[in-house]
Every structure is written in structure tokens, then in C-alpha cells.
Amino acid sequence: MVRYSAGDVIVRAGGPADKFVLIVEGEAELTQEDGSPPVTLGPGRFYGEMAILRDEPRSGTLSARTDVTLMTLDRDAFRDMVAQSLGTTADFTQLVAARLKALAREPSPAA
């Protein structure tokens, strides 16, 4: 477990995708570079999976909104866990990219 105090930066936008973060206690705030409103993440929420799986820099900055306790997995451990849970050793990044493209082509549900 890793602890951060309110106001601490956990990961920075543009930084390397070197860890997956799961919030155990407290709250973190995610600020995207695109100017969209910040999002509060509480216990059970996670951050960092897409940057790791796509091998891209971080798209947002995650900061401790309150004192927060996190569980983290480094990049390789996270990728290994995902590959094992899928029962595959194929390039998972390509699989995620294909699924995201398929989702983008699906029509939005009617309101």
C-alpha cells in the first residue's frame, strides 16, 4: 500500500505509464489535459490501465484530493496479470485498440 497526503501529485500528464493505481481509501482527482472538468475517484476506482495497455504517456494528472491509500502495480506486473486473466500471451495492446475502434463505431444508445 502507498499513501499520499491531500494535494500530492500521484502521476503527471505526459509522464510514463509505469504503474496501475487502485484507490483503497480516500479520494483522488483526475485532471485531463483536454480541459474537461476534473473527475473525483474514490475507493474501488482505478487509473492507468489504458496508458499501460496502449504504451502511451499519461493523458491526465492524478492528485490526492484527500489523504489517500493506494494499491499500485508496476507496468509489467499489471500487463502480466491481464494476460494471465485472459489466458493469452498475444499482444494485448492490439486487442484493446481493436475493441476501442469497434466501440467507436457502435451507435450511441437513445436517450
MIDOSE-1310 file (N, C-alpha, C; in nm, 2 decimals, decimal comma, always signed):
residues 111
mvry	+0,08/-0,12/+0,00/+0,00/+0,00/+0,00/+0,09/+0,12/+0,00; +0,04/+0,23/-0,07/+0,11/+0,35/-0,08/+0,02/+0,46/-0,03; +0,07/+0,56/+0,05/-0,01/+0,67/+0,10/+0,04/+0,80/+0,04; -0,06/+0,89/+0,01/-0,03/+1,02/-0,03/-0,11/+1,12/+0,05
sagd	-0,06/+1,23/+0,08/-0,13/+1,34/+0,15/-0,21/+1,42/+0,05; -0,32/+1,48/+0,10/-0,40/+1,57/+0,02/-0,32/+1,67/-0,05; -0,34/+1,69/-0,18/-0,26/+1,78/-0,26/-0,14/+1,72/-0,33; -0,10/+1,60/-0,29/+0,02/+1,54/-0,36/-0,02/+1,49/-0,50
vivr	+0,07/+1,51/-0,59/+0,06/+1,45/-0,73/+0,10/+1,31/-0,73; +0,01/+1,22/-0,78/+0,04/+1,08/-0,78/+0,10/+1,04/-0,91; +0,04/+1,09/-1,02/+0,10/+1,07/-1,16/+0,07/+1,20/-1,24; +0,16/+1,24/-1,33/+0,15/+1,36/-1,41/+0,12/+1,33/-1,55
aggp	+0,03/+1,41/-1,61/+0,01/+1,40/-1,75/+0,14/+1,41/-1,83; +0,15/+1,33/-1,93/+0,27/+1,32/-2,01/+0,38/+1,23/-1,96; +0,36/+1,19/-1,83/+0,46/+1,10/-1,77/+0,45/+0,96/-1,82; +0,54/+0,88/-1,79/+0,54/+0,74/-1,84/+0,43/+0,66/-1,77
adkf	+0,38/+0,56/-1,85/+0,28/+0,47/-1,80/+0,35/+0,36/-1,72; +0,39/+0,39/-1,60/+0,47/+0,29/-1,53/+0,40/+0,22/-1,41; +0,28/+0,26/-1,38/+0,21/+0,19/-1,28/+0,05/+0,21/-1,29; -0,01/+0,10/-1,25/-0,16/+0,10/-1,24/-0,19/+0,13/-1,09
vliv	-0,30/+0,22/-1,07/-0,33/+0,27/-0,94/-0,47/+0,23/-0,91; -0,49/+0,17/-0,79/-0,63/+0,13/-0,74/-0,64/+0,21/-0,61; -0,75/+0,29/-0,60/-0,78/+0,36/-0,48/-0,84/+0,27/-0,37; -0,78/+0,26/-0,26/-0,83/+0,18/-0,15/-0,91/+0,27/-0,05
egea	-0,85/+0,38/-0,01/-0,92/+0,47/+0,09/-0,89/+0,61/+0,04; -0,99/+0,70/+0,06/-0,97/+0,84/+0,03/-1,02/+0,87/-0,11; -0,98/+0,99/-0,16/-1,02/+1,03/-0,29/-0,91/+1,10/-0,37; -0,91/+1,07/-0,50/-0,81/+1,14/-0,59/-0,89/+1,21/-0,69
eltq	-0,82/+1,31/-0,75/-0,88/+1,39/-0,85/-0,80/+1,38/-0,98; -0,87/+1,35/-1,09/-0,81/+1,33/-1,22/-0,84/+1,45/-1,31; -0,74/+1,52/-1,35/-0,75/+1,64/-1,44/-0,69/+1,60/-1,57; -0,77/+1,61/-1,68/-0,73/+1,58/-1,81/-0,67/+1,70/-1,88
edgs	-0,58/+1,68/-1,97/-0,51/+1,78/-2,05/-0,61/+1,85/-2,15; -0,72/+1,79/-2,18/-0,81/+1,85/-2,28/-0,90/+1,96/-2,22; -0,89/+1,99/-2,09/-0,97/+2,09/-2,03/-1,10/+2,05/-1,98; -1,13/+1,92/-1,99/-1,26/+1,87/-1,94/-1,26/+1,89/-1,78
ppvt	-1,38/+1,89/-1,72/-1,39/+1,91/-1,58/-1,31/+1,79/-1,50; -1,25/+1,82/-1,39/-1,19/+1,72/-1,31/-1,29/+1,61/-1,27; -1,24/+1,49/-1,25/-1,32/+1,38/-1,20/-1,27/+1,33/-1,07; -1,36/+1,31/-0,97/-1,32/+1,26/-0,84/-1,33/+1,10/-0,85
lgpg	-1,22/+1,04/-0,80/-1,22/+0,89/-0,80/-1,21/+0,85/-0,65; -1,30/+0,76/-0,61/-1,30/+0,71/-0,47/-1,26/+0,57/-0,46; -1,28/+0,51/-0,34/-1,24/+0,37/-0,32/-1,30/+0,27/-0,43; -1,21/+0,18/-0,48/-1,25/+0,09/-0,58/-1,23/+0,14/-0,72
rfyg	-1,21/+0,27/-0,74/-1,18/+0,32/-0,87/-1,03/+0,31/-0,90; -1,00/+0,30/-1,03/-0,86/+0,28/-1,07/-0,82/+0,38/-1,18; -0,69/+0,38/-1,21/-0,64/+0,47/-1,31/-0,51/+0,41/-1,36; -0,49/+0,43/-1,49/-0,36/+0,40/-1,55/-0,36/+0,28/-1,65
emai	-0,47/+0,20/-1,65/-0,47/+0,08/-1,73/-0,46/+0,11/-1,88; -0,52/+0,21/-1,93/-0,52/+0,24/-2,08/-0,38/+0,28/-2,12; -0,32/+0,37/-2,05/-0,18/+0,42/-2,08/-0,09/+0,30/-2,09; -0,10/+0,21/-1,99/-0,01/+0,09/-1,99/-0,04/+0,00/-2,11
lrde	-0,17/-0,03/-2,13/-0,20/-0,12/-2,23/-0,17/-0,07/-2,37; -0,18/+0,06/-2,39/-0,16/+0,12/-2,52/-0,01/+0,17/-2,53; +0,06/+0,16/-2,43/+0,20/+0,20/-2,43/+0,22/+0,35/-2,47; +0,14/+0,43/-2,40/+0,13/+0,58/-2,43/+0,16/+0,65/-2,30
prsg	+0,20/+0,78/-2,31/+0,22/+0,86/-2,19/+0,08/+0,88/-2,12; +0,09/+0,92/-2,00/-0,03/+0,95/-1,92/-0,11/+1,07/-1,99; -0,25/+1,05/-1,99/-0,33/+1,15/-2,05/-0,38/+1,25/-1,95; -0,36/+1,23/-1,82/-0,41/+1,32/-1,72/-0,32/+1,32/-1,60
tlsa	-0,35/+1,41/-1,51/-0,27/+1,42/-1,38/-0,37/+1,37/-1,27; -0,32/+1,28/-1,19/-0,39/+1,23/-1,08/-0,33/+1,28/-0,95; -0,41/+1,35/-0,87/-0,37/+1,41/-0,74/-0,45/+1,36/-0,63; -0,39/+1,36/-0,51/-0,47/+1,32/-0,39/-0,56/+1,44/-0,35
rtdv	-0,69/+1,41/-0,36/-0,79/+1,51/-0,32/-0,80/+1,52/-0,16; -0,79/+1,40/-0,10/-0,78/+1,39/+0,04/-0,66/+1,30/+0,07; -0,63/+1,27/+0,20/-0,53/+1,17/+0,22/-0,58/+1,04/+0,16; -0,49/+0,97/+0,09/-0,54/+0,86/+0,01/-0,44/+0,74/+0,03
tlmt	-0,50/+0,62/+0,03/-0,42/+0,50/+0,03/-0,45/+0,43/-0,10; -0,34/+0,39/-0,17/-0,35/+0,32/-0,30/-0,28/+0,19/-0,30; -0,33/+0,10/-0,38/-0,25/-0,02/-0,42/-0,20/+0,01/-0,56; -0,08/-0,02/-0,58/-0,02/+0,00/-0,72/+0,04/-0,13/-0,77
ldrd	+0,04/-0,14/-0,90/+0,11/-0,25/-0,97/+0,20/-0,18/-1,07; +0,33/-0,23/-1,08/+0,41/-0,17/-1,18/+0,36/-0,22/-1,32; +0,41/-0,15/-1,42/+0,36/-0,18/-1,56/+0,37/-0,33/-1,60; +0,48/-0,39/-1,58/+0,50/-0,53/-1,62/+0,41/-0,62/-1,54
afrd	+0,40/-0,60/-1,41/+0,31/-0,69/-1,33/+0,17/-0,67/-1,37; +0,12/-0,55/-1,40/-0,01/-0,53/-1,45/-0,04/-0,60/-1,58; +0,05/-0,58/-1,68/+0,03/-0,65/-1,81/+0,03/-0,80/-1,79; +0,12/-0,85/-1,71/+0,12/-1,00/-1,68/-0,01/-1,05/-1,63
mvaq	-0,06/-0,97/-1,53/-0,19/-1,01/-1,46/-0,30/-1,01/-1,57; -0,31/-0,91/-1,65/-0,41/-0,90/-1,75/-0,40/-1,02/-1,85; -0,28/-1,04/-1,90/-0,25/-1,15/-1,99/-0,29/-1,29/-1,93; -0,26/-1,31/-1,81/-0,29/-1,44/-1,74/-0,44/-1,45/-1,72
slgt	-0,51/-1,34/-1,69/-0,65/-1,35/-1,67/-0,73/-1,37/-1,80; -0,67/-1,33/-1,91/-0,73/-1,36/-2,04/-0,69/-1,50/-2,09; -0,59/-1,56/-2,03/-0,54/-1,69/-2,08/-0,47/-1,67/-2,21; -0,40/-1,56/-2,24/-0,34/-1,54/-2,36/-0,21/-1,46/-2,34
tadf	-0,12/-1,48/-2,43/+0,01/-1,41/-2,43/+0,02/-1,32/-2,55; -0,09/-1,31/-2,63/-0,09/-1,22/-2,75/-0,06/-1,08/-2,71; -0,03/-1,00/-2,81/-0,01/-0,85/-2,78/-0,14/-0,79/-2,74; -0,16/-0,77/-2,61/-0,28/-0,72/-2,55/-0,31/-0,57/-2,60
tqlv	-0,21/-0,50/-2,63/-0,23/-0,36/-2,68/-0,31/-0,36/-2,81; -0,28/-0,45/-2,90/-0,35/-0,46/-3,02/-0,50/-0,50/-3,00; -0,52/-0,59/-2,91/-0,66/-0,63/-2,87/-0,74/-0,51/-2,82; -0,68/-0,44/-2,73/-0,75/-0,32/-2,67/-0,78/-0,22/-2,78
aarl	-0,69/-0,19/-2,87/-0,71/-0,10/-2,97/-0,82/-0,14/-3,07; -0,83/-0,27/-3,10/-0,93/-0,32/-3,19/-1,07/-0,31/-3,12; -1,07/-0,33/-2,99/-1,20/-0,32/-2,92/-1,25/-0,17/-2,91; -1,15/-0,08/-2,89/-1,19/+0,06/-2,88/-1,24/+0,11/-3,01
kala	-1,18/+0,06/-3,12/-1,23/+0,10/-3,26/-1,37/+0,05/-3,28; -1,40/-0,07/-3,23/-1,53/-0,13/-3,25/-1,63/-0,05/-3,17; -1,60/-0,01/-3,05/-1,69/+0,06/-2,97/-1,72/+0,20/-3,03; -1,61/+0,26/-3,09/-1,63/+0,39/-3,15/-1,73/+0,38/-3,27
reps	-1,74/+0,27/-3,33/-1,83/+0,25/-3,45/-1,97/+0,23/-3,41; -1,99/+0,18/-3,28/-2,13/+0,15/-3,24/-2,21/+0,28/-3,22; -2,34/+0,27/-3,26/-2,42/+0,39/-3,23/-2,44/+0,41/-3,09; -2,46/+0,54/-3,05/-2,49/+0,58/-2,91/-2,63/+0,53/-2,87
paa	-2,65/+0,49/-2,75/-2,78/+0,44/-2,71/-2,88/+0,57/-2,71; -3,00/+0,54/-2,74/-3,10/+0,65/-2,74/-3,13/+0,70/-2,60; -3,15/+0,83/-2,59/-3,17/+0,89/-2,46/-3,31/+0,87/-2,41
